[in-house]
Amino acid sequence: MPLTNEERGQLEKSIDIEISRLKRTVDFARVAMKNKEWGVQNDSDFVLGWSLGSIISDFSHNISYTRQVNPPQEDINEGVDIISKRVREIKEAIFKCG
């Protein structure tokens, strides 16, 4: 089942929320870099991975909750396509956090 307009909108909103939280995530990454056990070598890559993981988790949870089933692979792929179109925006926002 393709994503509904509401599901797409919710995903876009999740991306916007995550972008608005990036300063906090950057601050967290800098703390994580000091913990050698985490193995964080690049705070920007860490923040991007953390942010994408959060977005994908929100997306999957929202689909599962509203449909009462796990999202099929085709819906996950559609979600990933939407996210991919905004990765540059996320990276620019990370860069602006310093």
C-alpha positions in Angstrom: 0.0 0.0 0.0 1.6 3.3 -1.0 2.1 6.0 1.6 -0.9 8.2 2.2 -0.6 12.0 2.0 -1.0 12.1 5.8 1.9 9.5 6.2 4.1 11.5 3.9 3.3 14.7 5.8 4.1 13.0 9.1 7.4 11.9 7.7 8.2 15.4 6.5 7.2 16.8 9.9 9.5 14.2 11.6 12.4 15.4 9.4 11.6 19.1 10.3 11.5 18.2 14.0 14.8 16.4 13.8 16.4 19.3 12.0 15.2 21.6 14.8 16.9 19.4 17.4 20.3 19.2 15.6 22.1 21.6 18.0 21.3 19.3 20.9 22.4 16.2 18.9 25.7 17.9 18.0 26.3 18.7 21.6 25.6 15.1 22.5 28.0 13.9 19.8 30.8 16.0 21.2 30.3 14.3 24.5 30.2 10.9 22.9 33.5 11.6 21.0 35.2 11.9 24.4 34.0 8.4 25.3 36.5 6.2 23.5 34.2 3.1 24.0 31.7 4.7 21.5 34.4 4.9 18.8 33.0 8.2 17.5 35.7 9.8 15.3 33.6 12.3 13.4 30.9 14.2 15.1 29.1 15.2 11.9 28.8 11.6 10.7 27.6 10.6 14.1 24.9 13.3 14.1 23.8 12.4 10.6 23.5 8.8 11.5 21.7 9.5 14.8 19.3 11.9 13.1 18.5 9.5 10.2 18.0 6.7 12.7 15.6 8.8 14.7 13.7 9.8 11.5 13.4 6.3 10.3 12.4 5.0 13.7 9.6 7.6 14.0 8.5 6.8 10.5 8.3 3.0 11.1 6.6 3.5 14.4 4.0 5.8 13.0 3.1 3.5 10.2 3.0 0.5 12.5 0.8 2.4 15.0 -1.7 3.8 12.4 -2.0 0.6 10.3 -1.6 -1.9 13.2 0.9 -3.8 11.1 4.6 -3.5 10.3 5.2 -1.4 7.2 5.9 -3.4 4.1 9.3 -3.0 2.4 7.8 -0.9 -0.4 6.6 1.6 2.1 9.9 1.7 3.8 11.6 2.2 0.4 9.2 5.1 -0.3 10.0 6.6 3.1 13.7 6.3 2.5 13.3 8.1 -0.9 11.6 11.0 0.9 14.3 11.1 3.5 17.0 10.9 0.8 15.7 14.0 -0.9 16.3 16.0 2.3 19.6 14.6 3.4 21.5 17.6 2.0 19.3 19.9 4.0 20.0 17.9 7.2 23.8 18.0 6.4 23.6 21.7 5.9 21.8 22.2 9.2 24.5 20.1 10.9 27.2 22.2 9.4 25.5 25.4 10.6 25.6 24.0 14.2 29.3 24.4 14.0 
